[in-house]
């Protein structure tokens, strides 16, 4: 979800709200880069993402990111399905406009979501793995930067944007009497968008490429070999601008390169649909 | 060295409050099957329906999430090219039918239900404790198979039988929950050794095929650096830090006590050696070299019907004739399974013990303070 972080820059006293639904399906059973043909395992994540931003000044702004997550894991061989749902972690991001087209930010991810969901097997209650928990149970540091400019040499309406996010993860010290530390995460999102009119309707199609590096998880002071990896996605999307302040958008992520650590179920498809609204609070 | 926490302190506390704990004095670390924590306190949890402390049973997986191999296929050893020389295999022998089960496959399945000339073998293997134990999967006269329950006790495999769904503890070799609670599994003797040695000793044996019916990345060890570190993935009741936790040792269990044998007791040039030893009033014969070991009962009391004491015999190692590993002064020659392959008692075998290779920490956890021969 780090890829959704960071509102566009806006004038002072502007409030920006984005609400979206994110559907992520993982069905590719992979070892390293190799996809196995087995279809024993799959996962689905449905999330409601809410992000609110407020521009404190022309330079400073603050974003708050909240989520509600429902995760489902399927093992067809064993005929078992496990589902969890709940409020996810919360992120607070303080941003600064360094140059007219360059914004940087830093923040924290607070462990608002639960990380103590269990399952019962043979009458024994046991912890679900952390990647099925709505929250990570850890405080993370978040570092963010965005560069956005128009490519006037192409068309005045062509926009280029790149966003980098680094999440320095903390340790969950109370994961069922043990510790768990999700690997650090690095993301870079680059996209180009343009505008066209269909009659009187305004559309902004976009095409992006996304690279994510996920570090290895550490539990019981032991590196989990089946975690982490390098991922590249292409991100086609389109936005419909209903009014200058109200936009509806659909974005998708299609994996083009996935190198997972060990053996994991990897992404097969992701789609995000949402609405963006902004308004100004006039202060006298 | 770090002592690992129990799964939930609350459960232990509740157990204490319930007055289930009983005191355990003296030097005997185990009292009637009870388990002790690091402070020497008994934490059995009998009222729960389990014969082991429930607080230390947890699920690492869902039931059958790790699928057992129930229709094993075998290929001839000559056709196997995918196993590195130092990879370990588990060997089983029934007459002329000799079979190898590579760790490479066992790491992903943990149990193979096989039938070797009428021997109903359930080869149980726990990658987290490094223990491979052969069980007879005929229970109360009925053939069944074992599956992976997904549960772990002391970070060790807990099979379940498909006849009664009872849950078993691999290293206790006993049912611990369900109808077959407290039933003891009958041990079928296996041997563990590097592939290089196995293929030299048994070049005509068959090898468990990767065609298991499941798609797994056989050959890729799924637990990363687990074997090289002292860290564990799941909690255990107690740790014994006298040796590196993942050192492979041969453990013998008698009267709920363990004795472990290190490879340091063997000749380090690869030549074979036999050692007579006594543990819990039983006479043992340890045979091996710096790459594999096995142990047999040669005297004392055994529950096996066909057991004959041979403790008065002299045993000496035989070099360069593997699978013949040693001989006695009556003219019998024995292979690495302790079977007489030449001599007046050809076909007989030495007494089988509850003995298996495993990581040192696991013996220290299940059978606290094991005696170490080094």
Boltz contact constraints between the chains, C-beta under 6 A:
constraints:
  - contact:
      token1: [A, 31]
      token2: [B, 217]
      max_distance: 6.0
  - contact:
      token1: [A, 36]
      token2: [B, 215]
      max_distance: 6.0
  - contact:
      token1: [A, 37]
      token2: [B, 215]
      max_distance: 6.0
  - contact:
      token1: [A, 38]
      token2: [B, 215]
      max_distance: 6.0
  - contact:
      token1: [A, 75]
      token2: [B, 65]
      max_distance: 6.0
  - contact:
      token1: [A, 77]
      token2: [B, 67]
      max_distance: 6.0
  - contact:
      token1: [A, 78]
      token2: [B, 62]
      max_distance: 6.0
  - contact:
      token1: [A, 78]
      token2: [B, 64]
      max_distance: 6.0
  - contact:
      token1: [A, 78]
      token2: [B, 65]
      max_distance: 6.0
  - contact:
      token1: [A, 80]
      token2: [B, 62]
      max_distance: 6.0
  - contact:
      token1: [A, 121]
      token2: [B, 59]
      max_distance: 6.0
  - contact:
      token1: [A, 121]
      token2: [B, 62]
      max_distance: 6.0
  - contact:
      token1: [A, 121]
      token2: [B, 63]
      max_distance: 6.0
  - contact:
      token1: [A, 121]
      token2: [B, 150]
      max_distance: 6.0
  - contact:
      token1: [A, 122]
      token2: [B, 149]
      max_distance: 6.0
  - contact:
      token1: [A, 122]
      token2: [B, 151]
      max_distance: 6.0
  - contact:
      token1: [A, 122]
      token2: [B, 167]
      max_distance: 6.0
  - contact:
      token1: [A, 124]
      token2: [B, 57]
      max_distance: 6.0
  - contact:
      token1: [A, 124]
      token2: [B, 59]
      max_distance: 6.0
  - contact:
      token1: [A, 124]
      token2: [B, 151]
      max_distance: 6.0
  - contact:
      token1: [A, 126]
      token2: [B, 58]
      max_distance: 6.0
  - contact:
      token1: [A, 126]
      token2: [B, 59]
      max_distance: 6.0
  - contact:
      token1: [A, 177]
      token2: [B, 5]
      max_distance: 6.0
  - contact:
      token1: [A, 220]
      token2: [B, 231]
      max_distance: 6.0
  - contact:
      token1: [A, 220]
      token2: [B, 233]
      max_distance: 6.0
  - contact:
      token1: [A, 221]
      token2: [B, 231]
      max_distance: 6.0
  - contact:
      token1: [A, 222]
      token2: [B, 231]
      max_distance: 6.0
  - contact:
      token1: [A, 223]
      token2: [B, 224]
      max_distance: 6.0
  - contact:
      token1: [A, 225]
      token2: [B, 224]
      max_distance: 6.0
  - contact:
      token1: [A, 263]
      token2: [B, 217]
      max_distance: 6.0
